[in-house]
């Protein structure tokens, strides 16, 4: 699903029984593919079946050259209270169901960051700032720190990779889609919580 804003993309994938990945889910996937590519490791699908080197190479290329995807995270920063709101389902009135949790310690500046040094929410931690502030494909990302009432997305172009936590939820672009994930935690109207 492309050219949808943050709310629209959540609704579209939830209605298909899927979900927009949380930042931690996406970054775990990202780091797994990068590691397997760089270290010539086999990759596997969710069923444990090995995937071809072509698929691995294609995934690496997507994640380092041309990937625009929404991530599940809306930030609320008010004084000392910093939270991330995640979509967990859809009610019978087509309203998104959400939950909030406190944000863990994170890198509080816009800069190149080591994508391995993440907090449990998948956001670069306070020690993640790259020593060298230049892009190195497959080694770092440009991180835009969380901003109040803004949402997360990941995107790459041939010369840079970004984890942005400061995008307006109303934003849309024909290149911006979602790498949806399956989940057993999605709640739809009529289901027991």
N, C-alpha and C positions, 0 to 999 in steps of 0.2 A: 504494500500500500504506500503510494507516494503522493506528495503534494497535499498532505493533511497536516493540520496543526496538532499540538500535543494532545488535546482532549479528543479530537477526532480519530487520531491514530490509536489511542487506547481503546476507544469504543469499537473500532473496526476489528482489531485483533481479538479483543475479548469475545466478540460475537462469533468468532471462528474457533473459540475454545483455546486460544493462545494468549500470550501476554507480551507486553513490551518488556525487554530484559531490564532488571535492576542494574545499576552501574557495576556492582560487584560481579554479577553474572557475566556481563559483557566483557569486563576486563579480565576475568578468569579465562574466558574463551579466547580473547585476544592474545593473552600471554602464553596460553597453551599452543596456539598455532605458531606464534613467533618462535617460541622455544623449539618446537618440533622442526620447523623449517631450518633454523640456524644450526641445530645440532643433528640434523638428518635423522630424526626419530620418526617412527611410524605414527600416524594418527588413526583414530578409531571413531566410529559413529556411536550414538547413544546405546546401541545394542552390543557394543564390543567388537564389531566387525571392522577389519582394517580397511582403510580408504586408500585410493591410489595416490601416487606422488603427484599426478596432475591435479587432483582435487586439493592436495596440500599446497601446491604451488599457486593455484588459483585463489585459495583462501588467503594465503600470505599476500598476494598481489592486491586483493580487495582491501585487506586490512591496512596496507601500507601505501596505497596509491589512489583508491577511489571507493571510499565507504562513507556514506552519510546516513546515520541512523539515530533515531530518538532513543533516549534511555529513560527509565522509570525513576524520576526524582524531581520533586519540586521543593525548592529551598525556602525556608522561612528564617530570617535572621533579624531578631529584634533584641537589641541590647546584648545581654549575656546569654539569652536563649537562642540556640541555633538548632533547628530541626530539619529533617528531610521528610517529605510526605511522599508516600508510595501508593500507587493505585493497586488495589487488591481485588476489585470486582466491579460489577455493574448491577444496579438495582432495577426493579420493574418499571421505573419511570425513566430509564436510560440515563441515570445519574451515576457518576463514578463513585465507587466506595474507596475510601482511602484510610491509611493509618500513618501516624507520625512517629518518628523516633529521634532521639537526640543525635546530633551529628558528632561523630568522633573527631578527635584532633586531626586537622588537615592543613595542608600547605596554604598559607594565607596570602599568596601573591600570584600574579599572572607571570608564568615563566616556563622554561623547559623543565620537565620533570622525568625522573626515572619511573617508568610504568610498572616496575616490580615492587616499589616501596609504597604500598597502598594500605589504607585502613580497612576494617572489615566491610565498609560500605563501598569499597572499590575506588575511593578518592585518594589521590596522592597524600601521604602523611607529611608531617612537618619536616621530615628529614629527606624528602624526595627531590628537592631542587637539584637539577643537574649541575655538576661543576662547570662544564662547558655549556654556555648558553647559545648553542647552535644546534640545529636539527641534525640528527644522525638516524637515518632510516633503520627501523627495527631495534633502536636502543632507547629512544626517548619520545615524548610527546610534548606538545605545547599545552599547558594546563591553564584554563581560565577558572579562577577560584569561584566558589559559590557566591551568588548575589541574591539579595532578598526578592522573593516572588518570581524567581527565574527557574528555568528547568535545564535538564542535562541532555546533552547529545554528544556523539562521537563522530568525527569526520576526518577524512584524509584526502589529500591531493598529492600529486607527485612530489611536491617539495616540502610537505609538512603533514604531521598528524596532530589532531587536537582532541582533547577532552574538555568540552566547554560546559561550565555549570552556571552560565549567565545569559542564557538565551530566553527571549520572550516566548511564552507559551502559544501566542497567536501566530508565530512565525510559520511560514510554509515555503516550500521550494520543490520544484519538480524532481530534483535529485535527492531530496530528503525523504527517506522511507523508514522502515523498521526491520530489524533482523529478529523476528518474533521467536519466542521460546514457548515450549510446552510447559505446563505447570499443573500441579494438583492443588494449588492453593487459590486458584482463581474462583471467586464467588460470582455467580450469576443469579438473577432474580429467582426467588423461590427455593433456593438451596439453603440448607441448614448451615449456620456458621459454626 
